[in-house]
């Protein structure tokens, strides 16, 4: 019987990872097919197979090669006395800020799946790390977020002023973690992440909300 007709297409990627997409398409190729990267500089894939399979591959690329979501977080850092514990008497009946001291606030934008780390606090003494994973089910948008809040502690030489922070080696500091959690956020929902005791009887509270940048 005559050999089946084959179709060849050059698929140029915009957002998807070249290696990941190549591996995915190879899972659909037939014994007659071939899937090869055209070159990393081009970020393109050459596929050859039966017309039906090539069409399926093109459909997969359209589904996966999409711009990743961009998440905008609003982060607030507040402080209060822990003497009224447990959990500061339900955060003074859900954050009415009767005796809270607002320390700092910032807006952080990060691409889905990537990590953003910024300094926060009156003197930038704290660091907050966010890494989102965005999912959508119908109209419901959910942002699973890895959150870490901490303070960088420096060696005695740096705190004494013998060595400047900008000149100090990486080993001259360590990240002291205060809050570490994975939070499931609904888009636009404001959430209290946690309470961490700092110096004396003071409580450090992180308040966060996230939304999808359209």
Secondary structure, 3 states (H helix, E strand, C coil): CCCCCEEEEEEECCCCCHHHHHHHHHCCCCCCCEEEEEECCCCEEEEEEEHHHHHHHHHHHHHHCCCCCEEEEEEEEEEEEHHHCCHHHHHHHHHCCCCCEEEEEEEEEEECCCEEEEEECCCCCEEEEEEEEEEEECCEEEEEEEEEEEEEEECHHHHCCCCCHHHCCHHHEEEEEEEEEEEEEECCCEEEEEEEECCCCEEEEEEEEEEEEC
